[in-house]
Amino acid sequence: MTPEAAIDILKEVIIFALMVCSPFLIAMLVVGLITSIFQSATSIQEQTLTFGPKLVAGGLMFVLLAPWLVRVMSEFTINCFARMASLGN
């Protein structure tokens, strides 16, 4: 394996990880922001109040994105195995 091929594989893995994680991170960010605005408006300063809505949002995002996640991860895995086969030659 050449260093260029290793760098290319690492770049693809990082981009793939960002693509898969970003919907969850954005949903958690939005829910956390809404919860903190609610806490500021009502003067409720409970630290554990944000945990429940974030957990619900994460579960909902997982349920909604499960078909897409399975398809994208399957394609990426097949692509990795195909690339491994071509590296041996």
KADACOR-V90863 format. One record per residue. N is the residue number from 1. OMEGA is omega in whole degrees, -180 to 180 (999 if undefined). Layout:
n->[N & N]
omega->[OMEGA & OMEGA]
This chain:
n->[1 & 2 & 3 & 4 & 5 & 6 & 7 & 8 & 9 & 10 & 11 & 12 & 13 & 14 & 15 & 16 & 17 & 18 & 19 & 20 & 21 & 22 & 23 & 24 & 25 & 26 & 27 & 28 & 29 & 30 & 31 & 32 & 33 & 34 & 35 & 36 & 37 & 38 & 39 & 40 & 41 & 42 & 43 & 44 & 45 & 46 & 47 & 48 & 49 & 50 & 51 & 52 & 53 & 54 & 55 & 56 & 57 & 58 & 59 & 60 & 61 & 62 & 63 & 64 & 65 & 66 & 67 & 68 & 69 & 70 & 71 & 72 & 73 & 74 & 75 & 76 & 77 & 78 & 79 & 80 & 81 & 82 & 83 & 84 & 85 & 86 & 87 & 88 & 89]
omega->[178 & 177 & 179 & 178 & 179 & 178 & 178 & 178 & 179 & 178 & 179 & 179 & 180 & 179 & 178 & 180 & 177 & -179 & -179 & -175 & -173 & 178 & 179 & -180 & 179 & 178 & 179 & 178 & -179 & -180 & 178 & 178 & 179 & 180 & 180 & 175 & 177 & 179 & 179 & -178 & -177 & -179 & 173 & -176 & 178 & -176 & -176 & -177 & -177 & -176 & -177 & 179 & 178 & 178 & 178 & 180 & 178 & 177 & 179 & 178 & 179 & 180 & -178 & -175 & -176 & 179 & 179 & 180 & 180 & -179 & -177 & 179 & 177 & 178 & -180 & 179 & 178 & 178 & 179 & 179 & 178 & 179 & 177 & 179 & -179 & 179 & -179 & -177 & 999]
